[in-house]
Each structure stands twice: as C-alpha cells, then as structure tokens.
C-alpha cells in the first residue's frame, strides 16, 4: 500500500540542459563553416575575377649589325662538297696504314697497302711465261722465213709453208696472252695500294692494320672503307628553306654565317646554289651557302646559322660587337621613356629600357634587359604590370 503513494515526478528527465548544449554545438559548427567559406572565397574570388590576356611572345637577342637587315634566317650544317670513303678494289689483309685523323694528303698519295706476296708471285710467273713465249718466237719466225724462201725457190710444198706460218702466228698469240697476264698481275698489284683520290684531309680511320679489307665489305668481318677524307676547300653550309620563303632568295645573294660552336665569329658567304627540287615531307628546298673566306675553325658537320641579307655585306663590320635587339613592335613609350613587358612565370612586368639605333624592324637595347629575355610583342593597351598572360601558339 505504501508503494502506491510514492511520488514519481522526481524521476522525470530535465531536457532543458541538454537542449541548450545541443544548440551551442550547432552554433559553433555554423560559425566554423561560415569562416571556412569566407576564407575560401577570399582566395578563390580573385582567380575568378582576374582575366588572363593572350599575348604574342618574342625574345631579346644578340645580333650583328648586318643581321638586323636580314631578310631570312635559317639553320643547317657545314658539309664538304668533295668527300670520299676510300676503299680498296681488291681483297686482302691490311699491312700498312700511313695516315691518321686530321692529316693532309695529296692526290695519288699511297695511304694504305694490302698484303701482296701472292700477287707478286703471279706477276713473276706471268713475266716468266712471257719470256718463254718470246723465246719460241725466234724459232718460229726463222722457220717461217726459211719456208717462204724455199717455197719461192720451189724447194718445199705449200703445206709446209702453211704449217710454219700457223706455228709463227700461234707463238705471236701466245706472246699476246702472256703480256695480258703480266698486265693483269700488274693491275692486281696496283690494287693492293690504296691511294688518295684528291687533295684533302683524313676525317676518320675506318680500318686498322691486320684487318681484312674487301670491296663493298663483302664479308661480315671485312672492312669496306679504309679512311674517310674530305676536301676542306669545298666546305659549304647546307640549309633547308621553307617553300613559302624561297622566293626571297636568289643565287649570288650575300649571307652571314655563324657557327654554333663559335657564336661570336661571323663569316661572309653567298648563295651558291638553290637545289632544284623540294622535300615533299618537310616542304623545304635545300640551299647551299658558299664561304667567301673562312679559317681552320670551320669543320665538316658543324651546325651553323645563316642570315640571308637584303644588301651587300660589309666585311669590315663583321668584327663589330653584336648588339642587343628586340622587335620594334615590342617597345612602347610613356612620358618620353621606353618600356617592355617582360614575361616571368605567366605574368608580365613592365621594365624601363634604354634604346639605341632603330634599324628596320629592330630596335637596339642598351640597358634594361638581357639576352634571351622573353617579352610581349604588340602589347595591348589594356595590359598592366602584374597581369597574368597566356602565350599565343
């Protein structure tokens, strides 16, 4: 009966405290979310509202005074127009090699020799056969003359005369064969000597003493060429010129040649030949550039750059110090000062420069930027310092 009178209201859960705690957590989460969103917008909004301008890019370069007036520039290689892989006409073991790389040789100079003991033996045998045949000649000739005299005197028959004549002719033919054998052996002996075909310089040595040398390298273990040589007075630069620009070039046109190995040295040249055919795959035409003069620095297979000039070259200016230039279209003026927009990490920076001579489409830069600097060409008026840019393809 007493249990029925217990007050159960004291067992109720007080939810007001839990409700207040949950509201506090929700408020904190909401505030954190708002802060994160604000931070994100702070960093992302400038990217959405900052426009990227597309610009053309050119490079500040060092050029000679004559290159400023160049109509066209092309790259190519120095090539010897007279070059030969000197080989043997015979097959044999190489027993003598008398030249090394870089050595100058004269035409018909013996530069190598094959083993020739067997050829000399054949030549000796051929000479012996010739002497044997010549010895028979005296007997056959005297017998034939004797038979002729007897036949005229009626002391012998016509048959005997014919036999004597046939024997005499046979001996003469034998002598001809013996002489041909001697000549053949002499030619074979000469073929063991490898001679220089023209005055030139040895570029590479392709075989060593003791190796087998054969025409066309008939065997896997045989060598074809003994040495490779070139006429160093026949050096020219061969360049490929686009079909669309070939009309700007003519035979005899002055050029300036610069080797990649010696960029500070410039050589006067001229267009010697425009090869009358085009490369279908590359859509180019080969042009051969001759040197007006050059020195020992110029070697075959060196890479070179050629500037096709619009006027006669002044050789006295070849040694002038190169000048730093940029296309005039990249320079803009403000308040009587000259500026460029340089490109660094896809952003532009306005740089003040000091300019010198203006020649053709190029302007000389005295100070402000260095060789190789990338700058904006034909900068749009809306471009500002620090703007982000993309390069036109």
QUILINLIN-V426176 format. One record per helix or strand of 3 or more residues. SS is the DSSP state (helix for helix, strand for strand). FROM is the first residue (numbers start at 1). LEN is the number of residues. If there is no record, write none. Layout:
# QUILINLIN-V426176
SS&FROM&LEN ; SS&FROM&LEN
This chain:
# QUILINLIN-V426176
helix&3&3 ; helix&8&4 ; helix&16&34 ; strand&53&7 ; strand&61&3 ; helix&65&5 ; strand&70&11 ; strand&83&5 ; strand&92&6 ; strand&110&5 ; helix&117&37 ; helix&158&33 ; strand&193&3 ; strand&200&6 ; helix&215&3 ; strand&225&6 ; helix&232&3 ; strand&235&8 ; helix&243&6 ; strand&254&6 ; strand&266&14 ; strand&284&8 ; strand&303&7 ; helix&315&3 ; strand&323&5 ; helix&328&3 ; strand&332&3 ; strand&337&8 ; strand&347&13 ; strand&362&6 ; strand&374&4 ; strand&388&4
